[in-house]
Amino acid sequence: MNNLSTIENPTLRLVGEEADRLGLDCYVIGGWVRDLVLHRPSTDIDIVCVHREQDERPHIGILLAEAVAKRIGRGAHLSVFRTYGTAQVKRKELELEFVGARRESYQRDSRNPIVEDGTLQEDQNRRDFTINAMAICLNQDRYGEWLDPFDGMGDLERCIIRTPLDPDITFSDDPLRMMRAIRFATQLGFNLYEETFDAIVRNAKRIEIITRERIADELNKIMLSRRPSEGWLLLDKTGLLPLIFPELSALKGIEVKDGRGHKDVFYHTLKVLDNTADSSDKLWLRWAALLHDIGKPKSKAWDPQAGWTFRNHNYLGAKMIPKIFAKMKLPQNEKMDYVRKMVDLHMRPINLIEDTVTDSAVRRLLFEAGDDIDDLMLLCDADITSRNEDKVARFHRNYQLVRQKMVELEERDRIRNFQPPVKGDEIMQILHLEPCSVVGELKAAIKDAILDGIIPNEYEPAKEYLMQMAKQRGLL
């Protein structure tokens, strides 16, 4: 037990004063305490209240939250969740969560605990990890008193993730904690304690009772970490990966034939993911990096001349994205469309630099990528993972040439997200046509002529080109 009476926070002082007035013991506990030690910014504060002797008032967390909200007055927003015995007070950027101390018990087929009132010790026992079980007293006579029954402070210094009690029971009771252990290790750059790691391996199959939504939430937090590859490697090493994401696990391994092998796509993918994370904090671009080669197992083939090939893996991978997103409960909206487009197009820039960089090819890439062209080029840069430094340097130089060509063509032709200058309704009016496939064909022909550089992206040349095509088809 340490004393950190130097901790000063006006809001926490206020909470302690109201707890004293109500005759409650009160502690700040969990992540805010951990982040205080790590000097990480945190605005979510968990407050746990404890009955004093012969005090049987129900929902004391709600009782204290109501008192705190009233004391703060204007600017405080109170939300009460009476079914769960919890309440929340929001004030500017701060969110205070109030609950009474509790003990928990579990049934084998559910991670939802049976909850009863408990002591502070029982509340700390139920916490997932030692670094999240530390508490600081807020009552005025003990303000700043540190309660750390499982040496969470020591684990912070040792940079390890460890459970307060038997890890097998901890993970079997609530298998989501296995995902949380890996997520915290990834976010904080910590290691899993050996007994904790081994318990995850033993209990990995218990993850099957966790909803996909909860798993996806943890995966997104891993993806937003500084080095997301560390989380995916831990998921693989603990045996969780094939259970929650078999398509990614299928990327593992090297096959050799006639003395010729291919790179391990799984480790290449994680390198691309980290490269992307070094350049962008966009969550869905990081997902695109993770999934960019997801179609390779289905496209892998042996060619006696070329060796191992993965032809059209980008196309096959793009087709897999909706099914993967649906199964993993990731968004079924424009975010999924974005990832699918990135996967589909990620080979196009490299094909450009391997061939002659024609204006037409660059225009078509600009048109298809639209506003996402910069993200696509960032992903392609990240995809260069060769150990051959000369090759890497050459690819980066060639990508710069493609970028320069894009800038020139965009300034001149305004191709990004363009629509043909002559619209479909005008084509019908000029040629006296009813809605039909011919109208779409003529409009597409104008678009192709602009992309191929046959005509500029301007109205009069486009209309003249339309009239020429109409004459050729006998429409005039």
KETOR-318088 format. One record per residue (C-alpha): residue number from 0; residue in one letter; x, z, y. Coordinates in Angstrom, 3 decimals, decimal comma. Example, Ala and Ser with C-alpha at 12.3 -4.5 7.8 and 13.67 -1.06 7.14 Angstrom:
% KETOR-318088
(rec 0 'a' (12,300 7,800 -4,500)) (rec 1 's' (13,670 7,140 -1,060)) 
***
This chain:
% KETOR-318088
(rec 0 'm' (0,000 0,000 0,000)) (rec 1 'n' (1,442 -1,070 3,332)) (rec 2 'n' (0,293 -0,349 6,844)) (rec 3 'l' (-0,249 -3,300 9,179)) (rec 4 's' (-1,838 -1,444 12,060)) (rec 5 't' (-0,172 -3,917 14,423)) (rec 6 'i' (-2,756 -6,545 13,399)) (rec 7 'e' (-4,937 -6,954 16,428)) (rec 8 'n' (-8,045 -9,091 16,479)) (rec 9 'p' (-10,906 -8,236 18,868)) (rec 10 't' (-13,542 -9,597 16,502)) (rec 11 'l' (-12,233 -7,611 13,539)) (rec 12 'r' (-12,055 -4,495 15,705)) (rec 13 'l' (-15,687 -5,040 16,599)) (rec 14 'v' (-16,647 -5,452 12,927)) (rec 15 'g' (-14,880 -2,184 12,085)) (rec 16 'e' (-16,647 -0,332 14,878)) (rec 17 'e' (-20,054 -1,519 13,651)) (rec 18 'a' (-19,161 -0,576 10,083)) (rec 19 'd' (-18,273 2,947 11,249)) (rec 20 'r' (-21,542 3,185 13,141)) (rec 21 'l' (-23,449 2,227 9,985)) (rec 22 'g' (-21,408 4,549 7,782)) (rec 23 'l' (-19,853 1,765 5,691)) (rec 24 'd' (-16,341 1,116 4,496)) (rec 25 'c' (-15,319 -2,396 5,491)) (rec 26 'y' (-12,438 -4,743 4,647)) (rec 27 'v' (-11,289 -8,265 5,424)) (rec 28 'i' (-10,289 -9,823 2,126)) (rec 29 'g' (-9,164 -13,066 0,497)) (rec 30 'g' (-7,923 -16,259 2,062)) (rec 31 'w' (-7,704 -15,058 5,664)) (rec 32 'v' (-5,386 -12,231 4,617)) (rec 33 'r' (-3,252 -14,616 2,547)) (rec 34 'd' (-3,008 -17,098 5,412)) (rec 35 'l' (-2,140 -14,299 7,841)) (rec 36 'v' (0,972 -13,592 5,785)) (rec 37 'l' (1,795 -17,295 5,442)) (rec 38 'h' (1,232 -17,913 9,169)) (rec 39 'r' (-1,348 -20,581 8,362)) (rec 40 'p' (-4,273 -21,112 10,752)) (rec 41 's' (-7,553 -19,846 9,301)) (rec 42 't' (-10,988 -19,487 10,859)) (rec 43 'd' (-12,957 -18,422 7,751)) (rec 44 'i' (-12,984 -14,637 7,433)) (rec 45 'd' (-14,481 -12,879 4,400)) (rec 46 'i' (-15,729 -9,343 5,040)) (rec 47 'v' (-16,590 -7,050 2,134)) (rec 48 'c' (-18,547 -3,825 2,678)) (rec 49 'v' (-18,546 -0,782 0,398)) (rec 50 'h' (-21,134 1,996 0,041)) (rec 51 'r' (-19,994 5,495 0,817)) (rec 52 'e' (-21,132 8,406 -1,351)) (rec 53 'q' (-24,887 8,673 -2,064)) (rec 54 'd' (-25,628 5,511 -0,087)) (rec 55 'e' (-28,134 3,251 -1,840)) (rec 56 'r' (-29,047 0,880 0,971)) (rec 57 'p' (-29,453 -2,686 -0,364)) (rec 58 'h' (-27,729 -5,754 1,077)) (rec 59 'i' (-25,230 -3,842 3,163)) (rec 60 'g' (-23,347 -7,091 3,880)) (rec 61 'i' (-26,438 -8,454 5,599)) (rec 62 'l' (-26,947 -5,160 7,389)) (rec 63 'l' (-23,443 -5,286 8,868)) (rec 64 'a' (-23,713 -8,992 9,729)) (rec 65 'e' (-26,923 -8,371 11,680)) (rec 66 'a' (-25,271 -5,536 13,589)) (rec 67 'v' (-22,193 -7,613 14,377)) (rec 68 'a' (-24,264 -10,587 15,554)) (rec 69 'k' (-26,311 -8,309 17,821)) (rec 70 'r' (-23,168 -6,687 19,199)) (rec 71 'i' (-21,548 -10,074 19,943)) (rec 72 'g' (-24,760 -11,243 21,574)) (rec 73 'r' (-24,841 -14,643 23,175)) (rec 74 'g' (-22,813 -17,230 21,289)) (rec 75 'a' (-23,248 -15,633 17,875)) (rec 76 'h' (-25,223 -17,538 15,241)) (rec 77 'l' (-26,515 -15,501 12,302)) (rec 78 's' (-27,462 -17,013 8,909)) (rec 79 'v' (-28,865 -14,746 6,197)) (rec 80 'f' (-28,936 -15,610 2,485)) (rec 81 'r' (-30,958 -12,703 1,153)) (rec 82 't' (-31,192 -14,095 -2,388)) (rec 83 'y' (-27,421 -13,789 -2,695)) (rec 84 'g' (-27,052 -10,693 -0,539)) (rec 85 't' (-24,760 -12,496 1,897)) (rec 86 'a' (-24,787 -13,421 5,573)) (rec 87 'q' (-22,700 -15,491 7,945)) (rec 88 'v' (-21,935 -15,016 11,620)) (rec 89 'k' (-20,502 -17,981 13,500)) (rec 90 'r' (-18,879 -17,542 16,877)) (rec 91 'k' (-17,102 -20,545 18,380)) (rec 92 'e' (-14,520 -21,610 15,794)) (rec 93 'l' (-14,770 -18,411 13,730)) (rec 94 'e' (-16,959 -18,032 10,623)) (rec 95 'l' (-17,408 -14,504 9,277)) (rec 96 'e' (-18,888 -14,165 5,790)) (rec 97 'f' (-20,346 -10,738 4,941)) (rec 98 'v' (-21,099 -9,400 1,466)) (rec 99 'g' (-21,274 -6,075 -0,304)) (rec 100 'a' (-18,575 -5,248 -2,842)) (rec 101 'r' (-19,592 -6,442 -6,288)) (rec 102 'r' (-18,628 -6,631 -9,899)) (rec 103 'e' (-19,321 -9,643 -12,090)) (rec 104 's' (-19,943 -10,458 -15,737)) (rec 105 'y' (-20,275 -13,892 -17,336)) (rec 106 'q' (-22,068 -15,645 -20,165)) (rec 107 'r' (-20,167 -18,171 -22,279)) (rec 108 'd' (-22,167 -21,254 -21,285)) (rec 109 's' (-22,188 -20,732 -17,512)) (rec 110 'r' (-19,772 -20,061 -14,658)) (rec 111 'n' (-22,563 -18,361 -12,682)) (rec 112 'p' (-21,916 -14,609 -12,904)) (rec 113 'i' (-24,297 -11,710 -13,291)) (rec 114 'v' (-23,628 -9,783 -10,080)) (rec 115 'e' (-24,043 -6,053 -9,464)) (rec 116 'd' (-22,991 -3,706 -6,666)) (rec 117 'g' (-19,461 -2,442 -7,177)) (rec 118 't' (-16,468 -0,720 -5,699)) (rec 119 'l' (-13,673 -2,312 -3,684)) (rec 120 'q' (-11,440 -2,163 -6,762)) (rec 121 'e' (-14,069 -3,980 -8,842)) (rec 122 'd' (-14,419 -6,572 -6,078)) (rec 123 'q' (-10,668 -7,147 -6,053)) (rec 124 'n' (-10,631 -7,361 -9,860)) (rec 125 'r' (-13,066 -10,287 -9,767)) (rec 126 'r' (-10,891 -12,344 -7,389)) (rec 127 'd' (-9,306 -15,486 -8,790)) (rec 128 'f' (-5,656 -14,918 -7,845)) (rec 129 't' (-3,485 -12,034 -6,718)) (rec 130 'i' (-2,777 -13,729 -3,385)) (rec 131 'n' (-6,541 -13,860 -2,746)) (rec 132 'a' (-7,190 -10,232 -3,749)) (rec 133 'm' (-5,385 -8,552 -0,872)) (rec 134 'a' (-7,527 -6,617 1,607)) (rec 135 'i' (-7,114 -4,965 5,005)) (rec 136 'c' (-9,279 -2,032 6,080)) (rec 137 'l' (-11,202 -2,486 9,344)) (rec 138 'n' (-12,562 1,052 9,788)) (rec 139 'q' (-11,117 2,591 12,920)) (rec 140 'd' (-9,368 5,556 11,291)) (rec 141 'r' (-7,646 3,253 8,754)) (rec 142 'y' (-7,520 0,008 10,711)) (rec 143 'g' (-4,813 -2,285 9,361)) (rec 144 'e' (-4,337 -0,370 6,104)) (rec 145 'w' (-3,201 -2,826 3,431)) (rec 146 'l' (-4,657 -2,708 -0,083)) (rec 147 'd' (-2,751 -4,885 -2,540)) (rec 148 'p' (-3,347 -3,584 -6,092)) (rec 149 'f' (-1,908 -6,656 -7,863)) (rec 150 'd' (1,219 -7,251 -5,720)) (rec 151 'g' (-0,180 -10,341 -4,064)) (rec 152 'm' (2,406 -9,934 -1,327)) (rec 153 'g' (5,149 -10,114 -3,950)) (rec 154 'd' (3,608 -13,258 -5,400)) (rec 155 'l' (3,554 -14,826 -1,937)) (rec 156 'e' (7,252 -14,066 -1,608)) (rec 157 'r' (7,910 -15,457 -5,108)) (rec 158 'c' (5,669 -18,481 -4,406)) (rec 159 'i' (3,611 -18,136 -7,579)) (rec 160 'i' (-0,067 -18,414 -8,477)) (rec 161 'r' (-1,117 -15,604 -10,830)) (rec 162 't' (-4,451 -14,086 -11,854)) (rec 163 'p' (-5,142 -10,377 -11,199)) (rec 164 'l' (-6,369 -9,752 -14,753)) (rec 165 'd' (-6,062 -11,500 -18,123)) (rec 166 'p' (-5,854 -15,232 -17,264)) (rec 167 'd' (-7,669 -16,265 -20,446)) (rec 168 'i' (-10,675 -14,183 -19,426)) (rec 169 't' (-10,400 -15,316 -15,798)) (rec 170 'f' (-10,414 -19,028 -16,695)) (rec 171 's' (-12,905 -18,782 -19,544)) (rec 172 'd' (-15,360 -16,888 -17,310)) (rec 173 'd' (-15,073 -19,422 -14,472)) (rec 174 'p' (-13,207 -22,598 -15,501)) (rec 175 'l' (-13,298 -23,918 -11,935)) (rec 176 'r' (-10,530 -21,392 -11,266)) (rec 177 'm' (-8,192 -23,627 -13,277)) (rec 178 'm' (-8,751 -26,384 -10,724)) (rec 179 'r' (-8,373 -23,886 -7,888)) (rec 180 'a' (-5,062 -22,644 -9,325)) (rec 181 'i' (-3,677 -26,177 -9,291)) (rec 182 'r' (-5,136 -26,857 -5,868)) (rec 183 'f' (-3,535 -23,738 -4,342)) (rec 184 'a' (-0,204 -24,527 -6,020)) (rec 185 't' (-0,355 -28,011 -4,493)) (rec 186 'q' (-1,469 -26,931 -1,025)) (rec 187 'l' (1,023 -24,074 -0,747)) (rec 188 'g' (3,925 -25,641 -2,640)) (rec 189 'f' (3,788 -22,769 -5,161)) (rec 190 'n' (4,390 -22,677 -8,924)) (rec 191 'l' (1,929 -21,583 -11,578)) (rec 192 'y' (3,015 -18,328 -13,217)) (rec 193 'e' (3,979 -19,037 -16,830)) (rec 194 'e' (1,118 -16,986 -18,304)) (rec 195 't' (-1,298 -18,608 -15,868)) (rec 196 'f' (-0,114 -22,117 -16,802)) (rec 197 'd' (-0,346 -21,394 -20,536)) (rec 198 'a' (-3,855 -19,982 -20,139)) (rec 199 'i' (-5,004 -23,161 -18,383)) (rec 200 'v' (-3,642 -25,196 -21,299)) (rec 201 'r' (-5,526 -22,988 -23,780)) (rec 202 'n' (-8,778 -23,084 -21,811)) (rec 203 'a' (-8,679 -26,676 -20,520)) (rec 204 'k' (-11,754 -27,792 -22,470)) (rec 205 'r' (-13,834 -25,131 -20,742)) (rec 206 'i' (-13,746 -27,409 -17,660)) (rec 207 'e' (-16,590 -29,338 -19,286)) (rec 208 'i' (-19,155 -26,760 -18,087)) (rec 209 'i' (-18,181 -27,327 -14,432)) (rec 210 't' (-20,231 -29,782 -12,401)) (rec 211 'r' (-18,557 -32,976 -11,283)) (rec 212 'e' (-19,377 -32,147 -7,660)) (rec 213 'r' (-17,278 -28,962 -7,789)) (rec 214 'i' (-14,407 -30,784 -9,488)) (rec 215 'a' (-14,532 -33,569 -6,892)) (rec 216 'd' (-14,343 -30,992 -4,101)) (rec 217 'e' (-11,130 -29,556 -5,560)) (rec 218 'l' (-9,673 -33,015 -6,148)) (rec 219 'n' (-10,291 -33,960 -2,524)) (rec 220 'k' (-8,434 -30,843 -1,392)) (rec 221 'i' (-5,542 -31,788 -3,672)) (rec 222 'm' (-5,598 -35,306 -2,235)) (rec 223 'l' (-5,334 -33,952 1,312)) (rec 224 's' (-2,272 -31,855 0,475)) (rec 225 'r' (1,162 -32,759 1,764)) (rec 226 'r' (2,362 -33,873 -1,703)) (rec 227 'p' (-0,800 -34,704 -3,674)) (rec 228 's' (1,230 -35,966 -6,648)) (rec 229 'e' (2,135 -32,362 -7,490)) (rec 230 'g' (-1,510 -31,565 -8,175)) (rec 231 'w' (-2,049 -34,608 -10,385)) (rec 232 'l' (1,136 -33,822 -12,339)) (rec 233 'l' (-0,122 -30,289 -12,970)) (rec 234 'l' (-3,510 -31,629 -14,055)) (rec 235 'd' (-1,659 -33,835 -16,523)) (rec 236 'k' (0,712 -31,151 -17,818)) (rec 237 't' (-2,097 -28,639 -18,363)) (rec 238 'g' (-4,268 -31,118 -20,284)) (rec 239 'l' (-7,023 -31,208 -17,672)) (rec 240 'l' (-6,405 -34,804 -16,560)) (rec 241 'p' (-7,782 -36,668 -19,610)) (rec 242 'l' (-10,860 -34,431 -19,499)) (rec 243 'i' (-11,731 -35,013 -15,836)) (rec 244 'f' (-10,200 -38,453 -15,198)) (rec 245 'p' (-9,408 -40,372 -18,425)) (rec 246 'e' (-8,991 -43,675 -16,538)) (rec 247 'l' (-6,029 -42,252 -14,622)) (rec 248 's' (-4,563 -40,652 -17,735)) (rec 249 'a' (-4,700 -44,087 -19,400)) (rec 250 'l' (-2,031 -45,316 -16,959)) (rec 251 'k' (0,598 -43,156 -18,697)) (rec 252 'g' (3,236 -44,532 -20,997)) (rec 253 'i' (5,638 -47,433 -21,468)) (rec 254 'e' (5,273 -50,093 -24,118)) (rec 255 'v' (8,350 -52,023 -25,261)) (rec 256 'k' (8,321 -55,376 -27,035)) (rec 257 'd' (11,302 -57,576 -27,831)) (rec 258 'g' (13,397 -55,145 -25,862)) (rec 259 'r' (11,291 -55,552 -22,707)) (rec 260 'g' (9,248 -52,732 -21,245)) (rec 261 'h' (7,146 -52,168 -18,141)) (rec 262 'k' (7,212 -49,336 -15,637)) (rec 263 'd' (5,110 -46,234 -16,296)) (rec 264 'v' (2,112 -47,024 -14,119)) (rec 265 'f' (1,046 -43,368 -13,874)) (rec 266 'y' (4,294 -42,205 -12,262)) (rec 267 'h' (4,456 -45,326 -10,122)) (rec 268 't' (0,918 -44,566 -8,905)) (rec 269 'l' (1,834 -41,007 -7,945)) (rec 270 'k' (4,825 -42,304 -6,001)) (rec 271 'v' (2,585 -44,746 -4,138)) (rec 272 'l' (0,159 -41,895 -3,432)) (rec 273 'd' (2,892 -39,724 -1,912)) (rec 274 'n' (4,250 -42,669 0,084)) (rec 275 't' (0,761 -43,204 1,482)) (rec 276 'a' (0,348 -39,499 2,234)) (rec 277 'd' (3,627 -39,581 4,182)) (rec 278 's' (2,115 -42,199 6,494)) (rec 279 's' (-1,593 -41,331 6,644)) (rec 280 'd' (-3,914 -38,363 6,280)) (rec 281 'k' (-6,924 -40,590 5,573)) (rec 282 'l' (-8,583 -39,243 2,423)) (rec 283 'w' (-10,053 -42,522 1,217)) (rec 284 'l' (-6,866 -44,479 1,811)) (rec 285 'r' (-5,161 -41,915 -0,405)) (rec 286 'w' (-7,853 -42,472 -3,051)) (rec 287 'a' (-7,210 -46,206 -2,763)) (rec 288 'a' (-3,509 -45,535 -3,390)) (rec 289 'l' (-4,361 -43,463 -6,474)) (rec 290 'l' (-6,663 -46,180 -7,810)) (rec 291 'h' (-4,814 -49,327 -6,745)) (rec 292 'd' (-3,514 -50,043 -10,270)) (rec 293 'i' (-6,400 -48,500 -12,215)) (rec 294 'g' (-7,183 -51,916 -13,759)) (rec 295 'k' (-3,751 -52,382 -15,327)) (rec 296 'p' (-4,518 -50,952 -18,805)) (rec 297 'k' (-7,410 -53,407 -19,186)) (rec 298 's' (-5,360 -56,364 -17,923)) (rec 299 'k' (-2,080 -55,693 -19,739)) (rec 300 'a' (-0,921 -58,605 -21,918)) (rec 301 'w' (2,283 -59,833 -23,512)) (rec 302 'd' (3,639 -63,221 -22,536)) (rec 303 'p' (6,718 -64,355 -24,506)) (rec 304 'q' (8,029 -66,110 -21,396)) (rec 305 'a' (7,058 -63,709 -18,609)) (rec 306 'g' (7,043 -60,455 -20,585)) (rec 307 'w' (4,401 -57,862 -19,793)) (rec 308 't' (1,763 -59,099 -17,360)) (rec 309 'f' (-1,151 -57,466 -15,527)) (rec 310 'r' (-2,924 -60,546 -14,238)) (rec 311 'n' (-6,019 -59,929 -12,111)) (rec 312 'h' (-5,596 -56,154 -12,417)) (rec 313 'n' (-6,680 -55,829 -8,799)) (rec 314 'y' (-9,940 -57,640 -9,527)) (rec 315 'l' (-10,610 -55,607 -12,695)) (rec 316 'g' (-9,716 -52,402 -10,874)) (rec 317 'a' (-12,092 -53,171 -8,018)) (rec 318 'k' (-14,907 -53,674 -10,530)) (rec 319 'm' (-14,159 -50,226 -12,004)) (rec 320 'i' (-14,423 -48,350 -8,699)) (rec 321 'p' (-18,244 -47,986 -8,498)) (rec 322 'k' (-18,430 -46,599 -12,034)) (rec 323 'i' (-15,544 -44,190 -11,441)) (rec 324 'f' (-17,037 -42,964 -8,153)) (rec 325 'a' (-20,457 -42,496 -9,769)) (rec 326 'k' (-19,087 -40,560 -12,727)) (rec 327 'm' (-16,887 -38,345 -10,571)) (rec 328 'k' (-19,652 -37,756 -8,000)) (rec 329 'l' (-17,646 -39,306 -5,192)) (rec 330 'p' (-19,583 -40,971 -2,335)) (rec 331 'q' (-21,704 -44,009 -3,182)) (rec 332 'n' (-21,491 -45,481 0,302)) (rec 333 'e' (-19,126 -47,230 2,687)) (rec 334 'k' (-16,276 -44,953 1,535)) (rec 335 'm' (-16,559 -46,357 -1,976)) (rec 336 'd' (-16,789 -49,905 -0,558)) (rec 337 'y' (-13,612 -49,262 1,430)) (rec 338 'v' (-11,678 -48,083 -1,642)) (rec 339 'r' (-12,967 -51,005 -3,699)) (rec 340 'k' (-11,854 -53,452 -0,998)) (rec 341 'm' (-8,398 -51,882 -0,774)) (rec 342 'v' (-7,963 -52,099 -4,556)) (rec 343 'd' (-9,176 -55,698 -4,615)) (rec 344 'l' (-6,933 -56,876 -1,771)) (rec 345 'h' (-3,766 -54,856 -2,384)) (rec 346 'm' (-1,974 -57,766 -4,100)) (rec 347 'r' (-2,743 -60,320 -1,399)) (rec 348 'p' (0,033 -59,418 1,089)) (rec 349 'i' (2,682 -59,373 -1,629)) (rec 350 'n' (1,498 -62,775 -2,818)) (rec 351 'l' (1,873 -63,986 0,749)) (rec 352 'i' (5,486 -62,923 1,026)) (rec 353 'e' (6,355 -64,392 -2,379)) (rec 354 'd' (4,909 -67,755 -1,344)) (rec 355 't' (5,188 -69,611 1,939)) (rec 356 'v' (3,355 -67,605 4,599)) (rec 357 't' (0,800 -70,161 5,739)) (rec 358 'd' (-1,490 -69,681 8,702)) (rec 359 's' (-4,481 -70,394 6,484)) (rec 360 'a' (-3,605 -67,647 3,977)) (rec 361 'v' (-3,029 -65,113 6,739)) (rec 362 'r' (-6,316 -66,035 8,435)) (rec 363 'r' (-8,205 -65,520 5,183)) (rec 364 'l' (-6,582 -62,125 4,626)) (rec 365 'l' (-7,445 -61,076 8,182)) (rec 366 'f' (-11,013 -62,228 7,678)) (rec 367 'e' (-11,499 -60,419 4,348)) (rec 368 'a' (-9,747 -57,182 5,328)) (rec 369 'g' (-11,355 -57,015 8,780)) (rec 370 'd' (-10,736 -53,736 10,604)) (rec 371 'd' (-9,069 -52,293 7,492)) (rec 372 'i' (-6,106 -54,685 7,644)) (rec 373 'd' (-3,726 -52,031 9,025)) (rec 374 'd' (-4,645 -49,613 6,218)) (rec 375 'l' (-4,157 -52,391 3,678)) (rec 376 'm' (-0,688 -53,184 4,977)) (rec 377 'l' (0,204 -49,488 4,931)) (rec 378 'l' (-0,904 -49,292 1,290)) (rec 379 'c' (1,157 -52,368 0,436)) (rec 380 'd' (4,227 -50,849 2,064)) (rec 381 'a' (3,661 -47,678 0,034)) (rec 382 'd' (3,422 -49,787 -3,134)) (rec 383 'i' (7,093 -50,752 -2,861)) (rec 384 't' (8,700 -48,247 -5,243)) (rec 385 's' (11,604 -50,203 -6,723)) (rec 386 'r' (14,940 -48,409 -7,237)) (rec 387 'n' (16,652 -51,582 -6,054)) (rec 388 'e' (17,336 -50,807 -2,394)) (rec 389 'd' (18,034 -54,441 -1,528)) (rec 390 'k' (14,682 -55,480 -3,016)) (rec 391 'v' (12,850 -52,743 -1,117)) (rec 392 'a' (14,526 -53,742 2,150)) (rec 393 'r' (13,684 -57,418 1,569)) (rec 394 'f' (10,019 -56,627 0,880)) (rec 395 'h' (9,737 -54,485 3,997)) (rec 396 'r' (11,302 -57,263 6,106)) (rec 397 'n' (8,889 -59,807 4,661)) (rec 398 'y' (5,922 -57,554 5,344)) (rec 399 'q' (7,047 -57,367 8,959)) (rec 400 'l' (6,974 -61,172 9,088)) (rec 401 'v' (3,420 -61,146 7,728)) (rec 402 'r' (2,417 -58,541 10,319)) (rec 403 'q' (3,943 -60,617 13,096)) (rec 404 'k' (2,059 -63,679 11,893)) (rec 405 'm' (-1,176 -61,630 11,821)) (rec 406 'v' (-0,697 -60,542 15,426)) (rec 407 'e' (-0,046 -64,110 16,570)) (rec 408 'l' (-3,068 -65,551 14,760)) (rec 409 'e' (-5,372 -62,725 15,783)) (rec 410 'e' (-4,467 -63,171 19,445)) (rec 411 'r' (-4,981 -66,922 19,201)) (rec 412 'd' (-7,917 -67,309 16,809)) (rec 413 'r' (-9,759 -63,937 16,918)) (rec 414 'i' (-10,342 -64,122 13,157)) (rec 415 'r' (-10,858 -60,456 12,300)) (rec 416 'n' (-14,549 -59,862 11,474)) (rec 417 'f' (-15,469 -63,226 13,002)) (rec 418 'q' (-18,704 -65,135 12,400)) (rec 419 'p' (-18,854 -68,964 12,642)) (rec 420 'p' (-19,621 -69,949 16,275)) (rec 421 'v' (-22,624 -72,013 15,138)) (rec 422 'k' (-25,240 -69,699 13,620)) (rec 423 'g' (-27,559 -70,488 10,755)) (rec 424 'd' (-30,721 -70,637 12,880)) (rec 425 'e' (-29,035 -73,104 15,250)) (rec 426 'i' (-28,021 -75,309 12,303)) (rec 427 'm' (-31,676 -75,432 11,206)) (rec 428 'q' (-32,815 -76,251 14,740)) (rec 429 'i' (-30,257 -79,017 15,325)) (rec 430 'l' (-30,793 -80,657 11,927)) (rec 431 'h' (-34,528 -79,885 11,651)) (rec 432 'l' (-34,048 -77,986 8,385)) (rec 433 'e' (-36,121 -75,283 6,759)) (rec 434 'p' (-34,262 -72,256 5,308)) (rec 435 'c' (-32,372 -73,605 2,275)) (rec 436 's' (-29,005 -73,547 0,503)) (rec 437 'v' (-27,745 -76,489 2,594)) (rec 438 'v' (-27,755 -74,291 5,710)) (rec 439 'g' (-25,520 -71,734 4,003)) (rec 440 'e' (-23,211 -74,471 2,731)) (rec 441 'l' (-22,784 -75,944 6,208)) (rec 442 'k' (-22,133 -72,541 7,754)) (rec 443 'a' (-19,543 -71,729 5,026)) (rec 444 'a' (-17,866 -75,114 5,605)) (rec 445 'i' (-17,468 -74,332 9,311)) (rec 446 'k' (-15,984 -70,939 8,439)) (rec 447 'd' (-13,512 -72,526 5,989)) (rec 448 'a' (-12,513 -75,148 8,535)) (rec 449 'i' (-11,667 -72,426 11,035)) (rec 450 'l' (-9,756 -70,342 8,472)) (rec 451 'd' (-7,835 -73,419 7,327)) (rec 452 'g' (-6,919 -74,295 10,906)) (rec 453 'i' (-8,818 -77,607 10,886)) (rec 454 'i' (-10,765 -76,582 13,979)) (rec 455 'p' (-10,305 -73,684 16,450)) (rec 456 'n' (-12,632 -70,718 16,436)) (rec 457 'e' (-14,675 -72,112 19,349)) (rec 458 'y' (-18,265 -73,267 19,766)) (rec 459 'e' (-17,889 -76,924 20,804)) (rec 460 'p' (-15,367 -77,892 18,071)) (rec 461 'a' (-17,506 -76,065 15,515)) (rec 462 'k' (-20,659 -77,919 16,616)) (rec 463 'e' (-18,843 -81,240 16,553)) (rec 464 'y' (-17,585 -80,488 13,032)) (rec 465 'l' (-21,167 -79,660 11,989)) (rec 466 'm' (-22,401 -83,021 13,271)) (rec 467 'q' (-19,662 -84,840 11,336)) (rec 468 'm' (-20,631 -83,079 8,115)) (rec 469 'a' (-24,322 -83,757 8,739)) (rec 470 'k' (-23,632 -87,503 9,102)) (rec 471 'q' (-21,558 -87,512 5,911)) (rec 472 'r' (-24,453 -85,854 4,035)) (rec 473 'g' (-27,043 -88,203 5,485)) (rec 474 'l' (-28,774 -85,424 7,375)) (rec 475 'l' (-28,749 -87,366 10,658)) 
***
